Amino acid sequence: MSDFLKEMSGREWPELDAYLETMVIMMTCDGSNDPREVEVFTLIGEELQRHHIPSYGPADLRARFEMFKERLETERLGRRLDAIAAALPSRAARMMALYFAMKISTADLRVVPAERDMLHKMRGHFQISDSDYDAVTIAYRSGIRPK
């Protein structure tokens, strides 16, 4: 491994963590932890790491999952959502986080009211307009990622 990659591997990646935490919030909002949601979280997490300089491996991804769950037990949800929004550098990144939340919400083949409510809370905290929300929803239903 190059010196550059060794140095980078220990860094925090706020944007990557924001995407992961968004998914964990969605996974836990209905009080259950469906294995299909965990599978989607893992697949998206691994794909995200390929697009960033990987700062942690599969075991660390599981540890991050547990860390984010613990945060939800000790911090207010609104505060976490605001912190996530602040860590996402652009409107497009916030739309992508909502897209990932939609993927989690449908992983178990049903969207319960708690998940619908959470999507709307995220939308508000991420300051996603009606038209952007519609674009994310259309992209999700079409199987493409928002731009």
C-alpha positions in Angstrom: 0.0 0.0 0.0 1.4 3.4 -0.9 2.2 5.9 1.9 -0.6 8.1 0.6 -3.2 5.3 1.0 -1.9 4.4 4.4 -2.3 8.0 5.5 -5.7 8.2 4.0 -7.0 4.9 5.4 -7.2 6.4 8.9 -9.1 9.5 8.0 -12.7 10.2 8.7 -14.9 10.6 5.7 -17.9 12.8 6.8 -19.8 12.4 3.6 -19.5 8.6 3.5 -20.5 8.5 7.2 -23.4 10.8 6.5 -24.7 8.4 3.8 -24.2 5.4 6.2 -25.9 7.1 9.1 -28.9 8.1 7.0 -29.4 4.5 6.1 -29.1 3.4 9.7 -31.7 5.9 10.8 -34.0 4.6 8.2 -33.3 1.0 9.2 -34.2 1.6 12.8 -37.1 4.0 12.5 -39.7 1.3 12.4 -38.3 -0.6 15.4 -37.2 -3.6 13.5 -34.0 -4.6 11.8 -34.9 -6.7 8.8 -32.1 -8.8 7.3 -32.9 -7.5 3.9 -32.3 -3.9 5.1 -29.0 -5.0 6.5 -28.1 -6.6 3.2 -29.0 -3.4 1.3 -27.0 -1.3 3.8 -24.0 -3.5 3.3 -24.2 -3.5 -0.5 -24.6 0.3 -0.7 -21.9 0.8 1.9 -19.4 -1.4 0.0 -20.3 0.5 -3.2 -19.8 3.9 -1.5 -16.4 2.8 -0.3 -15.3 2.0 -3.8 -16.1 5.6 -4.8 -14.2 7.1 -1.8 -10.8 6.2 -0.6 -11.8 3.2 1.6 -11.3 4.2 5.2 -12.6 1.0 6.7 -13.4 -2.6 5.7 -16.4 -4.9 6.2 -15.8 -5.3 9.9 -15.5 -1.5 10.3 -18.8 -1.1 8.3 -20.5 -3.2 10.9 -18.9 -1.2 13.7 -20.1 2.0 12.1 -23.6 0.6 11.9 -23.5 -0.1 15.7 -22.0 3.3 16.4 -24.8 5.1 14.5 -27.4 3.1 16.3 -25.9 4.1 19.6 -25.9 7.8 18.6 -29.7 7.5 18.0 -30.1 6.3 21.6 -28.2 9.2 23.1 -28.9 12.2 20.7 -32.0 13.7 19.4 -33.0 12.6 16.0 -33.3 16.2 14.7 -29.8 16.9 15.8 -28.5 13.9 14.0 -30.3 14.8 10.8 -29.0 18.3 11.0 -25.4 17.0 11.4 -25.9 14.7 8.5 -27.2 17.5 6.3 -24.2 19.6 7.3 -21.8 16.8 6.4 -23.2 16.5 2.9 -21.5 19.0 0.7 -24.2 19.7 -1.9 -27.8 19.5 -2.8 -27.0 16.5 -5.0 -25.4 14.7 -2.0 -28.4 15.4 0.2 -30.7 14.0 -2.6 -28.4 10.9 -2.9 -28.8 10.4 0.9 -32.5 10.5 0.6 -32.3 8.0 -2.4 -30.3 5.6 -0.2 -33.0 6.0 2.6 -35.6 5.1 0.0 -33.6 2.0 -0.9 -33.6 0.9 2.7 -37.3 1.7 3.2 -38.3 -0.7 0.5 -35.7 -3.5 1.1 -38.3 -5.5 3.0 -40.9 -5.0 0.2 -43.1 -2.7 2.3 -43.0 0.8 3.5 -44.6 1.3 6.9 -45.9 4.7 8.1 -42.8 5.2 10.4 -40.6 4.9 7.3 -42.8 7.4 5.3 -42.6 9.8 8.2 -38.9 9.5 8.4 -38.5 10.2 4.7 -40.4 13.4 5.2 -38.3 14.3 8.2 -35.2 13.7 6.3 -36.5 15.8 3.4 -37.1 18.7 5.7 -33.7 18.5 7.5 -31.9 18.0 4.2 -33.8 21.0 2.7 -35.0 19.1 -0.3 -37.6 21.0 -2.4 -40.8 19.5 -3.7 -39.3 19.2 -7.2 -36.1 17.6 -6.0 -38.1 15.2 -3.8 -40.1 14.3 -6.9 -36.9 13.8 -8.9 -35.5 11.5 -6.3 -38.7 9.5 -6.2 -38.9 9.2 -10.0 -35.2 8.2 -10.1 -35.8 5.6 -7.4 -38.8 4.1 -9.1 -36.9 4.1 -12.4 -33.9 2.3 -10.9 -31.5 5.2 -11.6 -29.6 7.4 -9.3 -30.4 11.1 -9.1 -27.8 13.5 -10.5 
